[in-house]
Amino acid sequence: MRYRTLGRTGIEVSVHCLGTMMFQEGCNSDHDDCARIIHTALDQGVNFVDTADMYGRGESEEIVGKALRGRRDDVVLATKVHFPMGEGPNRGGNSRRWILKAVEGSLRRLNTDWIDLYQIHFPDHTTDIEETLSALDDLVRQGKIRSFGCSNYQAEEIVEAHHVSERRGLGRFRTDQPPYSILARGIESSLLPVCERYGMGVLVWSPLAFGFLTGKHRKGRPSDLGTGRAAIRPANFDPAVAANAAKFDAVEQLVELAESIGCTLPQLAVAFTVAHPAVTSAIIGPRTMQQLEDLLKGAALTLDDATLDRIDAIVPPGTNLYNPAASFPPRTLTETALRRRPLAERAAA
Protein backbone atom coordinates (compact mmCIF):
# COMPACT_ATOMS: atom_id res chain seq x y z
CA MET A 1 0.00 0.00 0.00
CA ARG A 2 1.36 3.39 -0.95
CA TYR A 3 1.00 6.51 1.18
CA ARG A 4 0.50 10.15 0.29
CA THR A 5 0.67 13.33 2.33
CA LEU A 6 -2.80 14.56 3.29
CA GLY A 7 -2.70 18.04 1.81
CA ARG A 8 -0.19 20.10 3.72
CA THR A 9 -0.90 18.54 7.11
CA GLY A 10 2.26 16.42 7.04
CA ILE A 11 0.12 13.36 7.82
CA GLU A 12 0.83 10.30 5.65
CA VAL A 13 -2.27 8.32 4.69
CA SER A 14 -2.84 5.21 2.59
CA VAL A 15 -4.12 5.71 -0.96
CA HIS A 16 -7.06 3.49 -0.02
CA CYS A 17 -9.13 4.82 2.87
CA LEU A 18 -11.49 2.41 4.62
CA GLY A 19 -14.99 3.86 4.69
CA THR A 20 -17.33 2.48 7.33
CA MET A 21 -20.78 3.66 6.24
CA MET A 22 -21.80 0.03 5.68
CA PHE A 23 -21.11 -0.83 9.33
CA GLN A 24 -24.58 -0.25 10.74
CA GLU A 25 -28.03 -1.76 11.08
CA GLY A 26 -29.48 -2.61 7.67
CA CYS A 27 -26.06 -3.10 6.09
CA ASN A 28 -23.62 -5.06 8.24
CA SER A 29 -24.56 -4.94 11.91
CA ASP A 30 -22.34 -7.86 12.95
CA HIS A 31 -19.83 -5.92 15.04
CA ASP A 32 -17.35 -8.79 15.18
CA ASP A 33 -17.41 -9.23 11.40
CA CYS A 34 -16.96 -5.48 10.90
CA ALA A 35 -13.96 -5.56 13.27
CA ARG A 36 -12.42 -8.38 11.22
CA ILE A 37 -12.85 -6.30 8.06
CA ILE A 38 -11.17 -3.33 9.74
CA HIS A 39 -8.30 -5.46 11.04
CA THR A 40 -7.76 -7.05 7.62
CA ALA A 41 -7.58 -3.62 6.00
CA LEU A 42 -5.04 -2.47 8.58
CA ASP A 43 -3.00 -5.63 8.14
CA GLN A 44 -2.88 -4.91 4.39
CA GLY A 45 -1.39 -1.47 4.97
CA VAL A 46 -4.50 0.74 5.13
CA ASN A 47 -3.93 3.32 7.86
CA PHE A 48 -6.78 5.71 7.05
CA VAL A 49 -10.30 5.07 8.40
CA ASP A 50 -13.28 7.33 7.70
CA THR A 51 -16.63 7.30 9.49
CA ALA A 52 -19.35 9.77 10.56
CA ASP A 53 -21.55 10.29 13.58
CA MET A 54 -24.72 9.89 11.49
CA TYR A 55 -23.82 6.42 10.16
CA GLY A 56 -26.30 4.31 12.08
CA ARG A 57 -26.79 7.17 14.57
CA GLY A 58 -23.36 6.47 16.06
CA GLU A 59 -23.24 2.69 15.53
CA SER A 60 -20.46 2.89 12.95
CA GLU A 61 -18.31 5.02 15.26
CA GLU A 62 -18.87 2.54 18.08
CA ILE A 63 -17.79 -0.35 15.85
CA VAL A 64 -14.67 1.52 14.75
CA GLY A 65 -13.84 2.49 18.31
CA LYS A 66 -13.98 -1.11 19.52
CA ALA A 67 -12.00 -2.41 16.53
CA LEU A 68 -9.16 0.10 17.02
CA ARG A 69 -8.44 -0.81 20.63
CA GLY A 70 -4.71 -1.40 20.87
CA ARG A 71 -4.12 -0.04 17.34
CA ARG A 72 -5.29 3.56 17.65
CA ASP A 73 -1.82 5.11 17.37
CA ASP A 74 -1.27 3.47 13.97
CA VAL A 75 -4.47 4.84 12.41
CA VAL A 76 -5.37 8.20 10.92
CA LEU A 77 -8.97 8.45 12.10
CA ALA A 78 -11.53 10.69 10.39
CA THR A 79 -15.15 11.35 11.25
CA LYS A 80 -17.79 13.90 10.33
CA VAL A 81 -20.45 16.14 11.83
CA HIS A 82 -23.56 17.89 10.48
CA PHE A 83 -26.58 15.62 10.10
CA PRO A 84 -29.18 15.39 12.90
CA MET A 85 -28.39 13.00 15.74
CA GLY A 86 -31.71 13.28 17.55
CA GLU A 87 -35.16 14.79 17.57
CA GLY A 88 -35.80 18.47 18.08
CA PRO A 89 -33.87 21.63 17.19
CA ASN A 90 -30.14 22.19 17.62
CA ARG A 91 -29.28 18.49 17.26
CA GLY A 92 -27.44 18.94 13.98
CA GLY A 93 -25.97 21.51 11.62
CA ASN A 94 -22.70 23.45 11.71
CA SER A 95 -23.25 25.80 14.64
CA ARG A 96 -20.67 26.20 17.40
CA ARG A 97 -23.27 24.91 19.85
CA TRP A 98 -23.73 21.64 18.00
CA ILE A 99 -20.12 21.05 16.89
CA LEU A 100 -18.80 21.35 20.46
CA LYS A 101 -21.42 18.90 21.70
CA ALA A 102 -21.17 16.49 18.76
CA VAL A 103 -17.40 16.11 18.98
CA GLU A 104 -17.72 14.87 22.56
CA GLY A 105 -20.13 12.18 21.41
CA SER A 106 -17.80 11.10 18.62
CA LEU A 107 -14.79 10.97 20.95
CA ARG A 108 -16.76 8.81 23.38
CA ARG A 109 -18.05 6.39 20.74
CA LEU A 110 -14.66 6.15 19.04
CA ASN A 111 -13.01 5.51 22.42
CA THR A 112 -10.25 7.99 21.68
CA ASP A 113 -8.81 11.20 23.10
CA TRP A 114 -8.41 12.85 19.71
CA ILE A 115 -9.69 12.79 16.13
CA ASP A 116 -7.10 13.19 13.38
CA LEU A 117 -9.48 14.68 10.82
CA TYR A 118 -12.83 16.20 11.79
CA GLN A 119 -14.95 17.03 8.76
CA ILE A 120 -18.04 19.15 8.22
CA HIS A 121 -20.25 16.61 6.47
CA PHE A 122 -22.34 19.11 4.52
CA PRO A 123 -22.70 22.88 4.17
CA ASP A 124 -25.15 24.65 6.47
CA HIS A 125 -26.34 27.91 4.94
CA THR A 126 -28.11 28.93 8.13
CA THR A 127 -24.77 29.21 9.92
CA ASP A 128 -22.07 31.77 9.21
CA ILE A 129 -18.95 29.96 7.99
CA GLU A 130 -16.92 32.05 10.47
CA GLU A 131 -18.96 30.50 13.31
CA THR A 132 -18.11 27.01 12.08
CA LEU A 133 -14.42 27.68 11.47
CA SER A 134 -13.90 29.35 14.84
CA ALA A 135 -15.41 26.35 16.63
CA LEU A 136 -13.17 23.95 14.72
CA ASP A 137 -10.14 26.14 15.35
CA ASP A 138 -10.86 26.01 19.09
CA LEU A 139 -11.07 22.21 18.98
CA VAL A 140 -7.60 22.07 17.42
CA ARG A 141 -6.23 24.33 20.15
CA GLN A 142 -7.87 22.12 22.78
CA GLY A 143 -6.20 19.04 21.29
CA LYS A 144 -9.47 17.24 20.61
CA ILE A 145 -8.89 17.25 16.84
CA ARG A 146 -5.68 17.51 14.85
CA SER A 147 -7.01 18.93 11.56
CA PHE A 148 -10.39 19.71 10.03
CA GLY A 149 -11.91 19.55 6.58
CA CYS A 150 -15.15 19.71 4.66
CA SER A 151 -17.28 17.34 2.62
CA ASN A 152 -19.74 17.92 -0.23
CA TYR A 153 -18.81 21.60 -0.52
CA GLN A 154 -18.90 23.45 -3.83
CA ALA A 155 -15.75 25.13 -5.14
CA GLU A 156 -17.05 28.62 -4.36
CA GLU A 157 -17.88 27.58 -0.78
CA ILE A 158 -14.32 26.38 -0.26
CA VAL A 159 -12.94 29.64 -1.63
CA GLU A 160 -15.19 31.61 0.74
CA ALA A 161 -14.09 29.48 3.70
CA HIS A 162 -10.40 30.03 2.94
CA HIS A 163 -11.00 33.77 2.56
CA VAL A 164 -12.67 33.91 5.99
CA SER A 165 -9.88 31.85 7.57
CA GLU A 166 -7.24 34.21 6.22
CA ARG A 167 -9.17 37.36 7.15
CA ARG A 168 -9.91 36.21 10.70
CA GLY A 169 -6.67 34.33 11.40
CA LEU A 170 -8.46 31.01 11.84
CA GLY A 171 -7.39 27.50 10.94
CA ARG A 172 -8.57 26.47 7.49
CA PHE A 173 -10.12 23.47 5.84
CA ARG A 174 -7.21 21.11 5.14
CA THR A 175 -9.21 18.53 3.20
CA ASP A 176 -12.30 18.02 1.10
CA GLN A 177 -14.37 14.87 0.66
CA PRO A 178 -16.36 15.02 -2.62
CA PRO A 179 -18.01 12.29 -4.71
CA TYR A 180 -15.88 11.26 -7.69
CA SER A 181 -15.99 8.39 -10.16
CA ILE A 182 -15.67 7.60 -13.85
CA LEU A 183 -19.38 8.33 -14.20
CA ALA A 184 -19.25 11.53 -12.14
CA ARG A 185 -16.32 13.64 -13.30
CA GLY A 186 -17.85 17.09 -12.89
CA ILE A 187 -15.52 18.05 -10.04
CA GLU A 188 -12.56 17.95 -12.44
CA SER A 189 -13.66 21.31 -13.87
CA SER A 190 -13.30 23.54 -10.81
CA LEU A 191 -13.48 21.74 -7.45
CA LEU A 192 -10.31 19.66 -7.81
CA PRO A 193 -8.29 22.60 -9.21
CA VAL A 194 -9.44 24.74 -6.26
CA CYS A 195 -8.34 22.04 -3.82
CA GLU A 196 -4.95 21.90 -5.53
CA ARG A 197 -4.69 25.68 -5.40
CA TYR A 198 -5.17 25.69 -1.62
CA GLY A 199 -3.03 22.61 -0.97
CA MET A 200 -5.97 20.58 0.33
CA GLY A 201 -5.99 16.83 0.65
CA VAL A 202 -8.84 15.16 -1.22
CA LEU A 203 -10.43 11.89 -0.14
CA VAL A 204 -13.12 10.95 -2.64
CA TRP A 205 -16.24 8.95 -1.87
CA SER A 206 -18.33 6.69 -4.08
CA PRO A 207 -15.60 5.71 -6.59
CA LEU A 208 -18.00 2.91 -7.63
CA ALA A 209 -20.67 5.50 -8.53
CA PHE A 210 -23.08 4.45 -5.80
CA GLY A 211 -22.73 0.84 -6.90
CA PHE A 212 -23.20 1.35 -10.63
CA LEU A 213 -19.57 0.39 -11.28
CA THR A 214 -19.72 -2.89 -9.38
CA GLY A 215 -20.61 -4.72 -12.60
CA LYS A 216 -23.88 -6.00 -11.16
CA HIS A 217 -26.01 -3.71 -13.32
CA ARG A 218 -25.61 -4.39 -17.02
CA LYS A 219 -27.37 -3.34 -20.18
CA GLY A 220 -30.00 -5.79 -21.40
CA ARG A 221 -29.93 -7.82 -18.22
CA PRO A 222 -32.52 -7.90 -15.41
CA SER A 223 -31.68 -5.52 -12.57
CA ASP A 224 -32.48 -6.38 -8.97
CA LEU A 225 -33.82 -3.13 -7.59
CA GLY A 226 -34.73 -4.57 -4.22
CA THR A 227 -31.31 -5.16 -2.67
CA GLY A 228 -28.08 -3.26 -2.02
CA ARG A 229 -27.69 0.32 -3.17
CA ALA A 230 -30.41 -0.15 -5.79
CA ALA A 231 -32.96 -0.59 -3.01
CA ILE A 232 -32.03 2.84 -1.61
CA ARG A 233 -32.39 4.72 -4.90
CA PRO A 234 -34.00 2.38 -7.46
CA ALA A 235 -34.50 5.16 -10.01
CA ASN A 236 -30.70 5.41 -10.37
CA PHE A 237 -30.52 1.80 -11.59
CA ASP A 238 -33.80 1.27 -13.41
CA PRO A 239 -33.13 0.49 -17.12
CA ALA A 240 -36.57 1.92 -17.94
CA VAL A 241 -35.44 5.39 -16.83
CA ALA A 242 -34.15 7.19 -19.92
CA ALA A 243 -31.54 9.14 -17.94
CA ASN A 244 -29.78 5.85 -17.08
CA ALA A 245 -29.16 4.82 -20.69
CA ALA A 246 -25.82 6.63 -20.94
CA LYS A 247 -24.62 4.98 -17.71
CA PHE A 248 -25.50 1.51 -18.95
CA ASP A 249 -23.75 2.18 -22.27
CA ALA A 250 -20.64 3.42 -20.48
CA VAL A 251 -20.56 0.42 -18.16
CA GLU A 252 -20.53 -2.00 -21.11
CA GLN A 253 -17.52 -0.22 -22.59
CA LEU A 254 -15.77 -0.03 -19.22
CA VAL A 255 -16.31 -3.76 -18.56
CA GLU A 256 -14.68 -4.49 -21.91
CA LEU A 257 -11.79 -2.16 -21.05
CA ALA A 258 -11.28 -3.75 -17.62
CA GLU A 259 -11.21 -7.24 -19.14
CA SER A 260 -8.66 -6.13 -21.74
CA ILE A 261 -6.19 -5.07 -19.03
CA GLY A 262 -6.90 -8.02 -16.74
CA CYS A 263 -8.80 -6.43 -13.87
CA THR A 264 -12.35 -6.15 -12.59
CA LEU A 265 -14.60 -3.16 -13.17
CA PRO A 266 -14.49 -2.10 -9.49
CA GLN A 267 -10.70 -2.27 -9.51
CA LEU A 268 -10.59 -0.16 -12.66
CA ALA A 269 -13.00 2.36 -11.13
CA VAL A 270 -11.01 2.86 -7.92
CA ALA A 271 -7.66 3.02 -9.75
CA PHE A 272 -9.07 5.73 -12.01
CA THR A 273 -9.88 8.05 -9.11
CA VAL A 274 -6.46 7.84 -7.46
CA ALA A 275 -4.70 8.56 -10.76
CA HIS A 276 -5.82 12.20 -10.60
CA PRO A 277 -3.04 14.42 -9.17
CA ALA A 278 -5.46 16.24 -6.85
CA VAL A 279 -6.76 13.05 -5.20
CA THR A 280 -4.98 11.86 -2.07
CA SER A 281 -7.08 8.83 -1.22
CA ALA A 282 -10.16 6.96 -2.41
CA ILE A 283 -12.68 5.75 0.14
CA ILE A 284 -13.58 2.10 -0.30
CA GLY A 285 -16.67 1.13 1.67
CA PRO A 286 -16.99 -2.66 1.76
CA ARG A 287 -19.93 -4.35 3.44
CA THR A 288 -18.32 -7.79 3.43
CA MET A 289 -14.85 -9.27 3.73
CA GLN A 290 -15.07 -10.53 0.14
CA GLN A 291 -15.73 -7.01 -1.14
CA LEU A 292 -12.73 -5.69 0.79
CA GLU A 293 -10.42 -8.42 -0.48
CA ASP A 294 -11.52 -7.90 -4.09
CA LEU A 295 -10.81 -4.18 -3.90
CA LEU A 296 -7.46 -4.59 -2.15
CA LYS A 297 -6.34 -7.00 -4.87
CA GLY A 298 -6.49 -4.04 -7.25
CA ALA A 299 -4.44 -1.72 -5.05
CA ALA A 300 -1.32 -2.19 -7.20
CA LEU A 301 -3.20 -1.57 -10.46
CA THR A 302 -1.54 1.19 -12.50
CA LEU A 303 -3.55 2.74 -15.33
CA ASP A 304 -1.26 3.85 -18.13
CA ASP A 305 -1.95 6.83 -20.40
CA ALA A 306 -3.49 4.64 -23.09
CA THR A 307 -6.02 3.23 -20.61
CA LEU A 308 -6.87 6.66 -19.22
CA ASP A 309 -7.29 7.94 -22.79
CA ARG A 310 -9.79 5.16 -23.43
CA ILE A 311 -11.70 6.12 -20.29
CA ASP A 312 -11.71 9.75 -21.45
CA ALA A 313 -13.22 8.62 -24.74
CA ILE A 314 -16.01 6.78 -22.92
CA VAL A 315 -16.73 9.53 -20.37
CA PRO A 316 -15.06 12.83 -21.30
CA PRO A 317 -13.23 14.81 -18.59
CA GLY A 318 -15.52 17.02 -16.52
CA THR A 319 -18.63 15.09 -17.57
CA ASN A 320 -21.32 13.83 -15.22
CA LEU A 321 -23.32 10.90 -16.55
CA TYR A 322 -25.08 11.22 -13.24
CA ASN A 323 -24.78 13.95 -10.66
CA PRO A 324 -24.20 12.76 -7.08
CA ALA A 325 -24.95 16.26 -5.81
CA ALA A 326 -28.52 15.91 -7.09
CA SER A 327 -29.25 13.91 -3.95
CA PHE A 328 -28.35 16.99 -1.87
CA PRO A 329 -29.61 19.99 -3.87
CA PRO A 330 -28.72 23.41 -2.41
CA ARG A 331 -31.37 25.68 -0.89
CA THR A 332 -30.93 28.05 -3.83
CA LEU A 333 -32.61 25.40 -5.98
CA THR A 334 -35.06 23.81 -3.57
CA GLU A 335 -36.55 26.96 -2.00
CA THR A 336 -38.63 28.90 -4.49
CA ALA A 337 -38.43 32.08 -2.43
CA LEU A 338 -34.70 32.20 -3.17
CA ARG A 339 -35.35 32.01 -6.93
CA ARG A 340 -38.33 34.37 -7.24
CA ARG A 341 -38.73 38.02 -6.41
CA PRO A 342 -41.95 39.09 -4.71
CA LEU A 343 -44.77 39.23 -7.28
CA ALA A 344 -44.94 43.01 -7.25
CA GLU A 345 -41.24 43.32 -8.11
CA ARG A 346 -40.95 40.91 -11.06
CA ALA A 347 -41.83 43.18 -13.94
CA ALA A 348 -39.21 45.32 -15.68
CA ALA A 349 -41.51 48.34 -15.91
Residue, then its C-alpha position, 0 to 999 in steps of 0.5 A: m500500500r502506498y502513502r500520500t501526504l494529506g494536503r499540507t498537514g504532514i500526515e501520511v495516509s494510505v491511498h485506499c481509505l477504509g470507509t465504514m458507512m456500511f457498518q450499521e443496522g441494515c447493512n452489516s450490523d455484525h460488530d465482530d465481522c466489521a472488526r475483522i474487516i477493519h483489522t484485515a484492511l489495517d494488516q494490508g497497509v490501510n492506515f486511514v479510516d473514515t466514518a461519521d456520527m450519522y452512520g447508524r446514529g453512532e453505531s459505525e463510530e462505536i464499531v470503529g472504536k472497539a475495533l481500534r483498541g490497541r491499534r489507535d496510534d497506527v491509524v489516521l482516524a476521520t469522522k464527520v459532523h452535520f446531520p441530525m443526531g436526535e429529535g428536536p432543534n439544535r441536534g445537527g448543523n454546523s453551529r458552534r453549539w452543535i459542533l462542540k457537543a457532537v465532537e464529545g459524542s464522537l470521541r466517546r463512541l470512538n473511544t479515543d482522546w483525539i480525532d485526526l481529521y474532523q470534517i463538516h459533512f455538509p454545508d449549512h447555509t443557516t450558519d455563518i462559515e466564520e462561526t463554524l471555522s472558529a469552533l473547529d479552530d478552538l477544537v484544534r487548540q484544545g487538542k481534541i482534533r488535529s485537523f479539520g476539513c469539509s465534505n460535499y462543498q462546492a468550489e465557491e464555498i471552499v474559496e469563501a471558507h479560505h478567505v474567511s480563515e485568512r481574514r480572521g486568522l483562523g485555521r482552514f479546511r485542510t481537506d475536502q471529501p467530494p463524490y468522484s468516479i468515472l461516471a461523475r467527473g464534474i468536479e474535475s472542472s473547478l473543485l479539484p483545481v481549487c483544492e490543488r490551489y489551496g493545498m488541500g488533501v482530497l479523499v473521494w467517496s463513491p468511486l463505484a458510482f453508488g454501486f453502478l460500477t460494481g458490474k452487477h447492473r448491465k445493459g440488457r440484463p434484469s436488474d435487482l432493484g430490491t437489494g443493495r444500493a439499488a434498493i435505496r435509490p431504485a430510479n438510479f438503476d432502473p433500465a426503464v429510466a431514460a436518464n440511465a441509458a448513458k450509464f449503462d452504455a458506459v458500463e458496457q464499454l468499461v467492462e470491456l476495457a477492464e477485461s482487456i487489461g486483466c482487472t475487474l470493473p471495481q478495480l478499474a473504477v477505484a484506480f481511475t480516481v487515485a490517478h488524478p493528481a489532486v486526489t490523495s485517497a479513495i474511500i472504499g466502503p466494503r460491506t463484506m470481507q469478500q468485497l474488501e479483499d476484491l478491492l485490495k487486490g487491485a491496489a497495485l493496479t496502474l492505469d497507463d496513459a493509453t487506458l486513461d485515454r480510453i476512459d476519457a473517450i467513454v466519459p469525457p473529462g468534466t462530464n457527469l453521466y449522473n450527478p451525485a450532488a442531485s441527492f443533496p440539492p442546495r437551498t438556492l434550488t429547492e426553495t422557491a423564495l430564493r429564486r423568485r422576487p416578490l410578485a410586485e417586483r418581477a416586472a421590468a416596468 
